[in-house]
């Protein structure tokens, strides 16, 4: 996998589980030809999980491995993924 593909894979995985990002807005005023910072606002923005991105990420996994799983293994994987998503949600809520 090349570097670009890896970046895309990581970005899709991040979007699939949701994330938080800081947003900075700065306002400047012109004081005799010199720009002076007058206001700076930092907010935390939460981007919720995206189901389409999750679907794409899941399709990227080796489908042959999934096809060979038993019902019990599929259920265990489902529970693992749901637990992981819940933990990510809790992390995001705690960081807000």
Secondary structure, DSSP 4 states (H G I P E B T S, - for coil): --HHHHHHHHHHHHHHH-EEEEEEEEEEEEETTEEEEEEEEEEEEEE---HHHHHHHHHHS-HHHHHT--HHHHHHHHHHHHHHHHHHHHHHHHH-
